Amino acid sequence: MKQIIKRVFHYFIVYFIAGIGSVIAIYPLLFTLNSSFKNNEEVFSSMFGLPKILRFENYEDAFIVANIDKALLNSIFISGASVLLLLLIGSMASYVLSRYNYRFNNALLLYFTTGIMIPAQCVLIPLVEIVNRVHGRNSYLTMIIVYAALNLPLAIFIISNYMRTIGREIDESAIIDGCGPFRLLMRIIVPIAMPGLSTAAIISFLYIYNELIFASVFLSRKDMYTVPIALLSFKGKMDLQIGPTFAAVMLSIFPIVVFYLMFQSKVEKGLTAGAIKG
């Protein structure tokens, strides 16, 4: 009887804490959805109350004023292409750093990972000089290369640590069967290390998708705006249209939620693999 009571109490505590965590996590989303149907007066007078009228015109303004549909496509394209580029380079670099016993591998890995500790804003001025010299403003290619480079250190750190957990017997067997280094990487190592790659991909995608500073510096054409810049469309010199801003935010977070749900399990495997295998 005591064991049953302990078990029931244990489940109660676990689900109670999980419930509180779920409420804390989902409340900002519900608050944003609720506020997206209000005007400024309702937001300030009744911040936590339901809207008196469902103002769907806020969503119309998100499309008309902020061009949120075009901004979403730009953000998804730039983020997706940047992630593909950094995964290609990061997987090849991680393969060499984790599978070969070169003399300076540890020093190179340390060199790459120091980029994680350096704030990206520190390289903004040199990047502006470089981009200006090559006339790279308002270019998708510029944004893709910049974002891939900024996120490469973290990608190498995550992917190389995961590749270290893969047994080297796989490499030896593949080499005996006549498999070359590139084929070994793409056909064998990459599929096994997919949780690590997925972790690096989703973290980098979220950063790039929400990045504002570099996008606002390098993009001045409205048809090339990303989501963070488009959200500034409702900010005037003297006021801010809160309802349309929340409506645009709701539209912009939908791809992020879908993207995360698609790769959630692989991200969790990638984050815990090093702790399990050491």
N, C-alpha and C positions, 0 to 999 in steps of 0.2 A: 504493500500500500504506500509506504514511504517513497519507494522508487517511482511509482506512478505519479505521486504528487510532485516529486522533484522534476520528473520529465515534463509534466504539464507546466510547472512554473518556469522551467528552462525555455520551453517553446513560447510561453507567454512573453518572457523578457525579450527573446530574439525577435519575435514578430512585432512587439511593441516598438523596439528600437528601429527595426526595419520600416515600420509604418511612419514613424517620426521622420526618418531619413527620406522616405518617399515624398512626404508632404513638403519638406524643406526643398527637395529637388524640383518638384513639379509646380510649386507655388509661383515662382517667377514666370513660368510659361503661362499659367492661368491668368496672372496679373496682366501680362502683356496682351493676351487675347482679349481680356475684358476692357482694357484701356484702348484697344484699337478701334472700338466702336463708340468712343466718346469724343467730345470736343474739349478744348482747353478748360472751359468753365467747369465741366463735370469732373474732369481729372483733379482739379485743385479743390473743388468743393466737396466731392465725394470720391476720394481716391480708391477706397476699397469697396464701394457700392457698385451695384449693377447699373449699366447705362439705361437711361430713360427711353432712349430710342436707339435702335441698332443703325448706326451711321455707316452704311456700306460705301458711301461716297469717299470715306477715308481710304478704302482699298482702290477706288478709282483714281484718287489723287496719287497713290503710290505708283500706279502705272503711268499716269499722265505727266505728273510733275517730276518724279524721281526716275522715270523710265526703269523701274525695278526689274522688269522682265529682261531688258537688255543687260542690265548690271549683273543679274543672276547668271546669264549665259557667259558674260565676260569672266566673272569670278570662277565659275565652274571650269571653263576652258583653261584659264591661266593656272588655277590650282591643280587641275588634273595633269596638264602638260608638265608643270614643274615637278610634280610628284613622280611622274614617269621618268623624267630625266635624272632626278636625284637617286631614284631606285636603281637605274641602270648603272650610273657611276658608283653609287654607294655599294651595290652588291659586288661589283668587280673589285673595288678597293678592299672591301671587307673580306672577300675571298682570299686575296693575297695576304692580308694582315693576319688572318686567323688560321689559314691552312698551310702556310709556308713558314719555315724557320729561318728567315733571313735575319741578318745580324742586327739591323736597325728597325725591325718591325715594331718592337715595343715603343721605341722613340717616335716612330711615325704615328702610331696609334695615339700616343700622348699629344703629339702635335695637332692631329686632327681634332681630338676631343677638347683641346683648350678653346676651340671655337665656340663650344657650348657656354663657356664662362664669360665670353666677351659679348656685351650687349650689341645687338644688331645696329642700334642707332649710332654706335661709335664709328661705323664705317660709312655713314651716310654721306659725309662731305667728300671723301675720296671717290665714292661711287658716283656722286653728281659730276665731279670733274671728268671721270672716265666716260660716263654716258654722254656728256656734252661734247667731248672730243670726237666720239664716233657717231654723233647725231642720232642717239638712240632713244630720245624722248618719244612718247606716244607710240611705242612699239611693243607688240605682244612678245616678241622674241627677247627684248631687253628684260621685261618683267619675269619671263620664264627663267632666264639664266640667273638673274639676281636672286630670285626666290629659291631656286635649286641650290645655289651656292650658299645662301644663308642657312639653309636647313641640312646641308650635307654633313656637317660634323655630328649632329645628333643621329642622323640616319646611319652613319658609319659606326657610331658607338653602339647602337641597338643591334644592328645586323651582325656586326663582327662578334659581339658577345653571344648572340644566338648560334652563329656558325661554329663557335668554339665548342658548343655542346654536342655537335654531330660527330660521331665516331669516325676516326681516320681510316678505319677498315673499309669504309665505303669508297674512299678515294683510291685505295690500293686495288680493290676489286675492279673498279671501273678502268683504271689505268692498265691493268692486266688484260682486260677485254678490248683494249685499243682505243679507249676514250681519251680525247685530248683535253687540255685544261679548259678551253672555252665551252666545249660540249659538256664536260663534267660539271661545270658551274651551272649552265642553263638547264640541262636535262635532269640533273640529280640534286645538286646542292640547293639551288633556288626553290624547287618544289618542297624540299624538306624544311627549308628555312622560311617558308611562307608566313608562319605566324610572326616571325621577327620583321619581315618585310611589311606585313600588314600593319604592325604596330608603328613602324617608322612612317608608313604612308598616311595613316589616319592622323597622327600627331602633326605631321607636316602639312597635310591638307587643311586641318583646322586652323593652323597658324596663318597659312597663306590666304585662306578664304576670308579671315577676319582682319588681315593686316591693313593699316591705314596710312602710315607715315610714308613708306616708299611709294605706294600707289599715288598718293596725293602729290608727291614731288615729281614723279616721272610721267604722270598721266594728266593732261589738261584738256583733252578732247572729251566732250560729254558722251559721245557714242562709245567710248572706251572705258568709261567709269566702271569700277568694281562696286560691290555692294556697300562697303564702308563709306566710300565717297558719295554714292547715291543717297545714302541716309542723311547726308548733310544738306540735301536740297531743301529741306523743310526748315532750316535754320536761317532766319533773317537777321538783320542788324539789331532789331529791337524785340523780336519775339521768336517763338518756336512753336510750330504746329505739332502738338504732341500726338493727337489721334492718328494722323497720317503716318507719323514716324513709327508708332507702334504697329500700324498695319504693315508698313514696309518691313519692319523687323520680323513680324510673323511670317511673311512670305519668304524672307531670306533665310530663316532658320530651318525651313522644311527640308531643303536638300541636305543640310548637315545632319539632321535627325535620321533621314533615310540612309545616308552614307555610313553613319555610326552603327545603326542597327544591322546593316549588311555585314560589317566586319567586326562586330563586337566580340564574338567568341575567339576569333583569331588574335585580336588585340590582347585579350586576357591571357591566352596561351603564351604570346610573345613576352608579356611583362613578367610572367611567373616562371618562364623556362630556366632562366639563370639561377633563380632561387632554388629550384628543384634539383637541377643537375650539377650546379656549382661550376 
